[in-house]
Amino acid sequence: MPVESANEEKSAVNLRIRTSLKTRAKSLGVNLSQTLERSLEVEIRRREQLEWLESNRQAIEAYNRRIDERGPALAAYRSF
């Protein structure tokens, strides 16, 4: 995860969450801002990976077909 910069600007946001969830988090000392930031970083990374896979799907499938048909490049030079 990215390390937070001391100079990085923060934005105030308004969120609505279940009261019971907020109460439990507060009783456990959960920092809502930090938790949200970490969760958003994870979710953003996951979606970016899915987006990359989708945008490169044809190339990946073509490469896999080539390997299935011809084998890996330089396979003849393997010693194992």
Backbone atoms as SQL, in Angstrom:
CREATE TABLE atoms (id INTEGER PRIMARY KEY, chain TEXT, resi INTEGER, resn TEXT, atom TEXT, x REAL, y REAL, z REAL);
INSERT INTO atoms VALUES
  (1, 'A', 1, 'MET', 'N', 0.831, -1.175, 0.000),
  (2, 'A', 1, 'MET', 'CA', 0.000, 0.000, 0.000),
  (3, 'A', 1, 'MET', 'C', 0.876, 1.239, 0.000),
  (4, 'A', 2, 'PRO', 'N', 0.389, 2.285, -0.628),
  (5, 'A', 2, 'PRO', 'CA', 1.184, 3.507, -0.661),
  (6, 'A', 2, 'PRO', 'C', 1.385, 4.080, 0.732),
  (7, 'A', 3, 'VAL', 'N', 2.555, 4.604, 0.958),
  (8, 'A', 3, 'VAL', 'CA', 2.840, 5.253, 2.234),
  (9, 'A', 3, 'VAL', 'C', 2.271, 6.660, 2.169),
  (10, 'A', 4, 'GLU', 'N', 1.564, 7.039, 3.206),
  (11, 'A', 4, 'GLU', 'CA', 0.943, 8.360, 3.235),
  (12, 'A', 4, 'GLU', 'C', 2.006, 9.431, 3.348),
  (13, 'A', 5, 'SER', 'N', 1.924, 10.412, 2.492),
  (14, 'A', 5, 'SER', 'CA', 2.833, 11.541, 2.537),
  (15, 'A', 5, 'SER', 'C', 2.357, 12.515, 3.608),
  (16, 'A', 6, 'ALA', 'N', 3.307, 13.047, 4.360),
  (17, 'A', 6, 'ALA', 'CA', 2.948, 13.998, 5.417),
  (18, 'A', 6, 'ALA', 'C', 2.317, 15.254, 4.827),
  (19, 'A', 7, 'ASN', 'N', 2.643, 15.560, 3.577),
  (20, 'A', 7, 'ASN', 'CA', 2.138, 16.776, 2.947),
  (21, 'A', 7, 'ASN', 'C', 0.922, 16.525, 2.060),
  (22, 'A', 8, 'GLU', 'N', 0.490, 15.295, 1.969),
  (23, 'A', 8, 'GLU', 'CA', -0.620, 14.984, 1.076),
  (24, 'A', 8, 'GLU', 'C', -1.910, 15.617, 1.591),
  (25, 'A', 9, 'GLU', 'N', -2.600, 16.293, 0.681),
  (26, 'A', 9, 'GLU', 'CA', -3.842, 16.970, 1.050),
  (27, 'A', 9, 'GLU', 'C', -4.942, 15.950, 1.299),
  (28, 'A', 10, 'LYS', 'N', -5.749, 16.224, 2.275),
  (29, 'A', 10, 'LYS', 'CA', -6.883, 15.357, 2.602),
  (30, 'A', 10, 'LYS', 'C', -8.166, 16.129, 2.338),
  (31, 'A', 11, 'SER', 'N', -9.195, 15.392, 1.990),
  (32, 'A', 11, 'SER', 'CA', -10.509, 15.988, 1.731),
  (33, 'A', 11, 'SER', 'C', -11.506, 15.486, 2.754),
  (34, 'A', 12, 'ALA', 'N', -12.340, 16.380, 3.211),
  (35, 'A', 12, 'ALA', 'CA', -13.427, 15.985, 4.108),
  (36, 'A', 12, 'ALA', 'C', -14.536, 15.376, 3.260),
  (37, 'A', 13, 'VAL', 'N', -15.110, 14.285, 3.757),
  (38, 'A', 13, 'VAL', 'CA', -16.217, 13.637, 3.045),
  (39, 'A', 13, 'VAL', 'C', -17.340, 13.350, 4.031),
  (40, 'A', 14, 'ASN', 'N', -18.527, 13.284, 3.514),
  (41, 'A', 14, 'ASN', 'CA', -19.682, 12.905, 4.327),
  (42, 'A', 14, 'ASN', 'C', -20.088, 11.499, 3.928),
  (43, 'A', 15, 'LEU', 'N', -20.200, 10.628, 4.915),
  (44, 'A', 15, 'LEU', 'CA', -20.585, 9.243, 4.669),
  (45, 'A', 15, 'LEU', 'C', -21.740, 8.874, 5.575),
  (46, 'A', 16, 'ARG', 'N', -22.488, 7.902, 5.130),
  (47, 'A', 16, 'ARG', 'CA', -23.554, 7.370, 5.970),
  (48, 'A', 16, 'ARG', 'C', -23.260, 5.892, 6.176),
  (49, 'A', 17, 'ILE', 'N', -23.161, 5.507, 7.454),
  (50, 'A', 17, 'ILE', 'CA', -22.975, 4.097, 7.794),
  (51, 'A', 17, 'ILE', 'C', -23.981, 3.728, 8.876),
  (52, 'A', 18, 'ARG', 'N', -24.174, 2.445, 9.052),
  (53, 'A', 18, 'ARG', 'CA', -25.098, 1.985, 10.100),
  (54, 'A', 18, 'ARG', 'C', -24.602, 2.459, 11.468),
  (55, 'A', 19, 'THR', 'N', -25.520, 2.938, 12.272),
  (56, 'A', 19, 'THR', 'CA', -25.186, 3.437, 13.608),
  (57, 'A', 19, 'THR', 'C', -24.524, 2.353, 14.446),
  (58, 'A', 20, 'SER', 'N', -25.036, 1.125, 14.353),
  (59, 'A', 20, 'SER', 'CA', -24.464, 0.035, 15.151),
  (60, 'A', 20, 'SER', 'C', -23.012, -0.233, 14.751),
  (61, 'A', 21, 'LEU', 'N', -22.715, -0.101, 13.467),
  (62, 'A', 21, 'LEU', 'CA', -21.349, -0.317, 12.994),
  (63, 'A', 21, 'LEU', 'C', -20.425, 0.776, 13.519),
  (64, 'A', 22, 'LYS', 'N', -20.891, 2.008, 13.478),
  (65, 'A', 22, 'LYS', 'CA', -20.109, 3.128, 13.993),
  (66, 'A', 22, 'LYS', 'C', -19.855, 2.967, 15.486),
  (67, 'A', 23, 'THR', 'N', -20.872, 2.559, 16.234),
  (68, 'A', 23, 'THR', 'CA', -20.746, 2.376, 17.676),
  (69, 'A', 23, 'THR', 'C', -19.716, 1.299, 17.997),
  (70, 'A', 24, 'ARG', 'N', -19.794, 0.181, 17.306),
  (71, 'A', 24, 'ARG', 'CA', -18.831, -0.912, 17.537),
  (72, 'A', 24, 'ARG', 'C', -17.414, -0.474, 17.195),
  (73, 'A', 25, 'ALA', 'N', -17.250, 0.229, 16.073),
  (74, 'A', 25, 'ALA', 'CA', -15.922, 0.700, 15.671),
  (75, 'A', 25, 'ALA', 'C', -15.355, 1.657, 16.713),
  (76, 'A', 26, 'LYS', 'N', -16.182, 2.576, 17.175),
  (77, 'A', 26, 'LYS', 'CA', -15.740, 3.549, 18.173),
  (78, 'A', 26, 'LYS', 'C', -15.336, 2.849, 19.464),
  (79, 'A', 27, 'SER', 'N', -16.119, 1.852, 19.885),
  (80, 'A', 27, 'SER', 'CA', -15.812, 1.151, 21.137),
  (81, 'A', 27, 'SER', 'C', -14.502, 0.370, 21.044),
  (82, 'A', 28, 'LEU', 'N', -14.110, 0.007, 19.839),
  (83, 'A', 28, 'LEU', 'CA', -12.859, -0.735, 19.643),
  (84, 'A', 28, 'LEU', 'C', -11.689, 0.172, 19.276),
  (85, 'A', 29, 'GLY', 'N', -11.950, 1.462, 19.189),
  (86, 'A', 29, 'GLY', 'CA', -10.885, 2.412, 18.871),
  (87, 'A', 29, 'GLY', 'C', -10.468, 2.395, 17.410),
  (88, 'A', 30, 'VAL', 'N', -11.377, 2.001, 16.530),
  (89, 'A', 30, 'VAL', 'CA', -11.066, 1.954, 15.100),
  (90, 'A', 30, 'VAL', 'C', -11.059, 3.375, 14.548),
  (91, 'A', 31, 'ASN', 'N', -9.983, 3.741, 13.865),
  (92, 'A', 31, 'ASN', 'CA', -9.903, 5.038, 13.214),
  (93, 'A', 31, 'ASN', 'C', -10.611, 4.907, 11.867),
  (94, 'A', 32, 'LEU', 'N', -11.778, 5.519, 11.747),
  (95, 'A', 32, 'LEU', 'CA', -12.595, 5.366, 10.542),
  (96, 'A', 32, 'LEU', 'C', -11.904, 5.912, 9.297),
  (97, 'A', 33, 'SER', 'N', -11.230, 7.038, 9.411),
  (98, 'A', 33, 'SER', 'CA', -10.563, 7.633, 8.251),
  (99, 'A', 33, 'SER', 'C', -9.462, 6.721, 7.722),
  (100, 'A', 34, 'GLN', 'N', -8.614, 6.229, 8.620),
  (101, 'A', 34, 'GLN', 'CA', -7.526, 5.341, 8.196),
  (102, 'A', 34, 'GLN', 'C', -8.066, 4.041, 7.623),
  (103, 'A', 35, 'THR', 'N', -9.093, 3.504, 8.257),
  (104, 'A', 35, 'THR', 'CA', -9.680, 2.251, 7.796),
  (105, 'A', 35, 'THR', 'C', -10.290, 2.423, 6.411),
  (106, 'A', 36, 'LEU', 'N', -10.990, 3.516, 6.200),
  (107, 'A', 36, 'LEU', 'CA', -11.579, 3.782, 4.892),
  (108, 'A', 36, 'LEU', 'C', -10.494, 3.942, 3.834),
  (109, 'A', 37, 'GLU', 'N', -9.441, 4.697, 4.142),
  (110, 'A', 37, 'GLU', 'CA', -8.359, 4.892, 3.176),
  (111, 'A', 37, 'GLU', 'C', -7.729, 3.561, 2.784),
  (112, 'A', 38, 'ARG', 'N', -7.429, 2.726, 3.769),
  (113, 'A', 38, 'ARG', 'CA', -6.821, 1.418, 3.466),
  (114, 'A', 38, 'ARG', 'C', -7.760, 0.565, 2.631),
  (115, 'A', 39, 'SER', 'N', -9.027, 0.548, 3.002),
  (116, 'A', 39, 'SER', 'CA', -10.006, -0.254, 2.260),
  (117, 'A', 39, 'SER', 'C', -10.167, 0.250, 0.831),
  (118, 'A', 40, 'LEU', 'N', -10.181, 1.560, 0.659),
  (119, 'A', 40, 'LEU', 'CA', -10.287, 2.121, -0.685),
  (120, 'A', 40, 'LEU', 'C', -9.062, 1.785, -1.525),
  (121, 'A', 41, 'GLU', 'N', -7.873, 1.845, -0.926),
  (122, 'A', 41, 'GLU', 'CA', -6.659, 1.491, -1.665),
  (123, 'A', 41, 'GLU', 'C', -6.722, 0.049, -2.155),
  (124, 'A', 42, 'VAL', 'N', -7.178, -0.853, -1.295),
  (125, 'A', 42, 'VAL', 'CA', -7.297, -2.265, -1.671),
  (126, 'A', 42, 'VAL', 'C', -8.314, -2.432, -2.794),
  (127, 'A', 43, 'GLU', 'N', -9.462, -1.805, -2.659),
  (128, 'A', 43, 'GLU', 'CA', -10.524, -1.934, -3.670),
  (129, 'A', 43, 'GLU', 'C', -10.116, -1.308, -4.997),
  (130, 'A', 44, 'ILE', 'N', -9.470, -0.158, -4.948),
  (131, 'A', 44, 'ILE', 'CA', -9.000, 0.491, -6.173),
  (132, 'A', 44, 'ILE', 'C', -7.982, -0.392, -6.879),
  (133, 'A', 45, 'ARG', 'N', -7.036, -0.948, -6.124),
  (134, 'A', 45, 'ARG', 'CA', -6.025, -1.832, -6.711),
  (135, 'A', 45, 'ARG', 'C', -6.687, -3.051, -7.354),
  (136, 'A', 46, 'ARG', 'N', -7.668, -3.632, -6.679),
  (137, 'A', 46, 'ARG', 'CA', -8.371, -4.804, -7.206),
  (138, 'A', 46, 'ARG', 'C', -9.069, -4.471, -8.526),
  (139, 'A', 47, 'ARG', 'N', -9.750, -3.340, -8.550),
  (140, 'A', 47, 'ARG', 'CA', -10.470, -2.953, -9.767),
  (141, 'A', 47, 'ARG', 'C', -9.518, -2.588, -10.898),
  (142, 'A', 48, 'GLU', 'N', -8.401, -1.951, -10.567),
  (143, 'A', 48, 'GLU', 'CA', -7.407, -1.638, -11.602),
  (144, 'A', 48, 'GLU', 'C', -6.830, -2.917, -12.199),
  (145, 'A', 49, 'GLN', 'N', -6.593, -3.925, -11.350),
  (146, 'A', 49, 'GLN', 'CA', -6.099, -5.205, -11.857),
  (147, 'A', 49, 'GLN', 'C', -7.118, -5.861, -12.774),
  (148, 'A', 50, 'LEU', 'N', -8.386, -5.853, -12.381),
  (149, 'A', 50, 'LEU', 'CA', -9.438, -6.423, -13.228),
  (150, 'A', 50, 'LEU', 'C', -9.539, -5.673, -14.551),
  (151, 'A', 51, 'GLU', 'N', -9.443, -4.363, -14.490),
  (152, 'A', 51, 'GLU', 'CA', -9.499, -3.541, -15.699),
  (153, 'A', 51, 'GLU', 'C', -8.322, -3.866, -16.621),
  (154, 'A', 52, 'TRP', 'N', -7.120, -4.010, -16.046),
  (155, 'A', 52, 'TRP', 'CA', -5.939, -4.345, -16.839),
  (156, 'A', 52, 'TRP', 'C', -6.113, -5.710, -17.495),
  (157, 'A', 53, 'LEU', 'N', -6.578, -6.689, -16.709),
  (158, 'A', 53, 'LEU', 'CA', -6.794, -8.024, -17.268),
  (159, 'A', 53, 'LEU', 'C', -7.790, -7.991, -18.420),
  (160, 'A', 54, 'GLU', 'N', -8.864, -7.257, -18.245),
  (161, 'A', 54, 'GLU', 'CA', -9.878, -7.179, -19.303),
  (162, 'A', 54, 'GLU', 'C', -9.325, -6.499, -20.548),
  (163, 'A', 55, 'SER', 'N', -8.583, -5.426, -20.371),
  (164, 'A', 55, 'SER', 'CA', -8.058, -4.710, -21.534),
  (165, 'A', 55, 'SER', 'C', -6.941, -5.485, -22.232),
  (166, 'A', 56, 'ASN', 'N', -6.337, -6.443, -21.543),
  (167, 'A', 56, 'ASN', 'CA', -5.261, -7.246, -22.139),
  (168, 'A', 56, 'ASN', 'C', -5.670, -8.691, -22.397),
  (169, 'A', 57, 'ARG', 'N', -6.949, -8.992, -22.230),
  (170, 'A', 57, 'ARG', 'CA', -7.440, -10.369, -22.363),
  (171, 'A', 57, 'ARG', 'C', -7.098, -10.980, -23.719),
  (172, 'A', 58, 'GLN', 'N', -7.312, -10.256, -24.808),
  (173, 'A', 58, 'GLN', 'CA', -7.045, -10.808, -26.134),
  (174, 'A', 58, 'GLN', 'C', -5.568, -11.159, -26.302),
  (175, 'A', 59, 'ALA', 'N', -4.691, -10.295, -25.862),
  (176, 'A', 59, 'ALA', 'CA', -3.258, -10.554, -25.983),
  (177, 'A', 59, 'ALA', 'C', -2.849, -11.753, -25.133),
  (178, 'A', 60, 'ILE', 'N', -3.391, -11.860, -23.943),
  (179, 'A', 60, 'ILE', 'CA', -3.077, -12.988, -23.058),
  (180, 'A', 60, 'ILE', 'C', -3.567, -14.286, -23.672),
  (181, 'A', 61, 'GLU', 'N', -4.790, -14.281, -24.216),
  (182, 'A', 61, 'GLU', 'CA', -5.330, -15.485, -24.846),
  (183, 'A', 61, 'GLU', 'C', -4.518, -15.876, -26.075),
  (184, 'A', 62, 'ALA', 'N', -4.096, -14.885, -26.875),
  (185, 'A', 62, 'ALA', 'CA', -3.274, -15.167, -28.057),
  (186, 'A', 62, 'ALA', 'C', -1.935, -15.772, -27.637),
  (187, 'A', 63, 'TYR', 'N', -1.334, -15.229, -26.606),
  (188, 'A', 63, 'TYR', 'CA', -0.064, -15.759, -26.114),
  (189, 'A', 63, 'TYR', 'C', -0.239, -17.196, -25.619),
  (190, 'A', 64, 'ASN', 'N', -1.297, -17.451, -24.868),
  (191, 'A', 64, 'ASN', 'CA', -1.547, -18.804, -24.361),
  (192, 'A', 64, 'ASN', 'C', -1.781, -19.792, -25.499),
  (193, 'A', 65, 'ARG', 'N', -2.501, -19.361, -26.559),
  (194, 'A', 65, 'ARG', 'CA', -2.692, -20.237, -27.728),
  (195, 'A', 65, 'ARG', 'C', -1.352, -20.555, -28.379),
  (196, 'A', 66, 'ARG', 'N', -0.496, -19.544, -28.501),
  (197, 'A', 66, 'ARG', 'CA', 0.818, -19.745, -29.110),
  (198, 'A', 66, 'ARG', 'C', 1.635, -20.759, -28.306),
  (199, 'A', 67, 'ILE', 'N', 1.604, -20.645, -27.003),
  (200, 'A', 67, 'ILE', 'CA', 2.332, -21.585, -26.144),
  (201, 'A', 67, 'ILE', 'C', 1.755, -22.985, -26.303),
  (202, 'A', 68, 'ASP', 'N', 0.433, -23.110, -26.360),
  (203, 'A', 68, 'ASP', 'CA', -0.200, -24.418, -26.544),
  (204, 'A', 68, 'ASP', 'C', 0.194, -25.041, -27.873),
  (205, 'A', 69, 'GLU', 'N', 0.285, -24.222, -28.918),
  (206, 'A', 69, 'GLU', 'CA', 0.586, -24.729, -30.256),
  (207, 'A', 69, 'GLU', 'C', 2.072, -24.995, -30.468),
  (208, 'A', 70, 'ARG', 'N', 2.928, -24.104, -29.997),
  (209, 'A', 70, 'ARG', 'CA', 4.364, -24.180, -30.300),
  (210, 'A', 70, 'ARG', 'C', 5.249, -24.474, -29.100),
  (211, 'A', 71, 'GLY', 'N', 4.688, -24.410, -27.921),
  (212, 'A', 71, 'GLY', 'CA', 5.495, -24.584, -26.717),
  (213, 'A', 71, 'GLY', 'C', 6.172, -23.280, -26.342),
  (214, 'A', 72, 'PRO', 'N', 6.785, -23.259, -25.180),
  (215, 'A', 72, 'PRO', 'CA', 7.452, -22.040, -24.719),
  (216, 'A', 72, 'PRO', 'C', 8.652, -21.693, -25.596),
  (217, 'A', 73, 'ALA', 'N', 8.930, -20.419, -25.698),
  (218, 'A', 73, 'ALA', 'CA', 10.111, -19.976, -26.434),
  (219, 'A', 73, 'ALA', 'C', 11.355, -20.570, -25.778),
  (220, 'A', 74, 'LEU', 'N', 12.284, -20.972, -26.581),
  (221, 'A', 74, 'LEU', 'CA', 13.571, -21.526, -26.128),
  (222, 'A', 74, 'LEU', 'C', 13.429, -22.841, -25.370),
  (223, 'A', 75, 'ALA', 'N', 12.295, -23.531, -25.513),
  (224, 'A', 75, 'ALA', 'CA', 12.089, -24.802, -24.810),
  (225, 'A', 75, 'ALA', 'C', 13.137, -25.831, -25.208),
  (226, 'A', 76, 'ALA', 'N', 13.619, -25.759, -26.435),
  (227, 'A', 76, 'ALA', 'CA', 14.619, -26.718, -26.917),
  (228, 'A', 76, 'ALA', 'C', 15.933, -26.599, -26.146),
  (229, 'A', 77, 'TYR', 'N', 16.156, -25.477, -25.526),
  (230, 'A', 77, 'TYR', 'CA', 17.416, -25.250, -24.812),
  (231, 'A', 77, 'TYR', 'C', 17.330, -25.551, -23.322),
  (232, 'A', 78, 'ARG', 'N', 16.181, -26.023, -22.877),
  (233, 'A', 78, 'ARG', 'CA', 16.036, -26.366, -21.459),
  (234, 'A', 78, 'ARG', 'C', 16.898, -27.568, -21.116),
  (235, 'A', 79, 'SER', 'N', 17.429, -27.551, -19.921),
  (236, 'A', 79, 'SER', 'CA', 18.213, -28.700, -19.463),
  (237, 'A', 79, 'SER', 'C', 17.461, -29.482, -18.387),
  (238, 'A', 80, 'PHE', 'N', 16.209, -29.184, -18.198),
  (239, 'A', 80, 'PHE', 'CA', 15.403, -29.890, -17.193),
  (240, 'A', 80, 'PHE', 'C', 14.141, -30.409, -17.811);
